[in-house]
Amino acid sequence: MLHKEHHRSHRAGWLRAAVLGANDGIVSTSSLILGVAAANTAQSDIMLAGVAGLVAGAMSMAAGEYVSVSSQADTEHADLDIERKALAEHYDFEQQELAAIYESRGVAPEVAKIVSEQLMNHDALGAHARDEIGITTTSQARPVQAALSSAATFTTGALLPLLVAWWAPSSQLIVQVSLFSLCFLAFLGAIAARAGGAPMIKAAVRVMFWGALAMVLTFAIGRLFGVVT
């Protein structure tokens, strides 16, 4: 019976987008709520600001991810076009180039030649995309998927502090939004670390620290604005 290892690198793309979206949703919305609340604003206005921040943030995340990943996809397509042309015009040279890549990785020259021939007979462009350029099916850019994932996870993350702000009494709003948001961030960091096979406590502390810093700075600005006005 063959031993099969379970690797997590195939999760890197969607995991990065999901964690980034949810983390931004929690941090930006909770910070916005705390900043507005610190300026002695009515709870209805705090909720309005939070909802507006959720919508604007989700659209910003979607647009940003789409543009960024589209740029990556354009670069990949351009590289594949170059490789496709090279295969059409210099097939033998490309086969030697692929064999040289395998030799540099420790494969014997005669074996590297056979492997390169067989792989190119099966899928020449795929072999060069994978071993020469570094483009694989797991790493290939998917702009629409990235945009939708980021928008959805941002919205999910932003809803958490927003619901706390809606549920909490006015006198406890700042305290409860702060504490619950830090708990949400710790949970998110731990879950992301678990999915990626990384240390959970380290990841939780990391996201909590930066989230707390963002909330403290925004709260300070809101309090300063409230005092000045």
C-alpha positions, 0 to 999 in steps of 0.5 A: 500500500502506497503512503500518501502525504497530505500537503497543504500548499494547494490551499495557499491561494484561497486561504490567503484571500479568505484570511485577508478578506475576513481579517480586513472586514473585522479590523476595518469595521470594528476600528471604524465603529470605535472611531465613530463611537469615540466621537460621542456619536449616536448609536444609529449613526454608528450603525450607518457608518458601519454598514457603509464601511462594510459595503465600501470595504467589500467592493474595494476588496473585490476590485483590488483582488480582481485587478491584482490577480488579473495582472498576474493572469495577464503575465502568465498568459504572456509567458505561455504565449512566448513559450508556445511560440518557442515550441513551434519554432525551436522544438528540439532546443526546448526539449534540450532546455527541459532536459537541462532543467531536470539535470540541474535537479540531479537527474542523470543526463540520459534519464533527463533526456528520456523524461523530457521527451516523454513529457513533451510528447504528452503535453509540451506546453504544460511541461514547460509551464510547470518546470521552466516558468513555474505555473501550475494548476494550483498556483494559476491566477483566477481573478473572478474567484479571488474577487468573489472570495475576498468580497464574501469573506470581508462581508462575513468578517465585517458583519461580526463587529457590526452585529455586536454594535447593534446588539450592545447597549450604548454604554457598553458598545466600545468595550464589547466591540473591542473585546468581541473583535479581538476574540474574532481575530484570535479565532480567525488566526487560529483557524487559518493556522490550523488549515495551513499547518502553522502554529495556532497560538503564534498566528492568533497573537499576530492578528490580535496585535495588529487588530488591537493597534488599528482599533486603538489608533482609530479610537484615539483619532475619534476621541480627539475629533470628538473633543475638538468639536 
